[in-house]
Amino acid sequence: MWRDNDSEFFAEIMPLVKSEMEDIQQEAVDLATERNNPVISWAEFEGNYS
C-alpha cells in the first residue's frame, strides 16, 4: 500500500509493533549468565570460527 507521508506509515505500523515492543521490554535477562559469556572477536563476529 502506498502512503503519502511518514505519519500515515507510523499510524499503521505502531499498533502492530507496540505489542512486540512491550513483550521485549518484559523479557527477563539473566545478568549472571551474560557476565560469564566470553567476549567474541571481530573475526568470530564476521562468521570466521576457525
C-alpha positions as semicolon CSV with decimal commas, in nm:
position;residue;x (nm);y (nm);z (nm)
1;M;0,000;0,000;0,000
2;W;0,140;0,340;-0,096
3;R;0,148;0,611;0,168
4;D;0,170;0,983;0,105
5;N;0,379;1,058;0,412
6;D;0,557;0,907;0,710
7;S;0,282;0,986;0,959
8;E;0,042;0,755;0,770
9;F;0,301;0,478;0,783
10;F;0,356;0,525;1,157
11;A;-0,017;0,532;1,221
12;E;-0,046;0,191;1,054
13;I;0,264;0,023;1,196
14;M;0,258;0,137;1,561
15;P;-0,034;-0,084;1,671
16;L;0,145;-0,384;1,521
17;V;0,485;-0,307;1,670
18;K;0,367;-0,185;2,010
19;S;0,278;-0,530;2,145
20;E;0,613;-0,670;2,029
21;M;0,798;-0,383;2,197
22;E;0,610;-0,446;2,522
23;D;0,699;-0,816;2,506
24;I;1,067;-0,733;2,456
25;Q;1,066;-0,490;2,747
26;Q;0,909;-0,757;2,972
27;E;1,170;-1,020;2,879
28;A;1,392;-1,114;3,171
29;V;1,769;-1,115;3,121
30;D;1,991;-1,337;3,331
31;L;2,275;-1,097;3,407
32;A;2,491;-1,360;3,577
33;T;2,491;-1,568;3,261
34;E;2,554;-1,264;3,043
35;R;2,862;-1,169;3,251
36;N;3,008;-1,518;3,206
37;N;2,977;-1,516;2,828
38;P;3,318;-1,467;2,667
39;V;3,377;-1,159;2,455
40;I;3,377;-1,252;2,087
41;S;3,644;-1,134;1,847
42;W;3,575;-0,934;1,532
43;A;3,668;-1,241;1,323
44;E;3,409;-1,452;1,503
45;F;3,156;-1,170;1,471
46;E;3,216;-1,178;1,094
47;G;3,148;-1,553;1,087
48;N;3,506;-1,685;1,083
49;Y;3,505;-1,951;1,356
50;S;3,841;-2,112;1,276
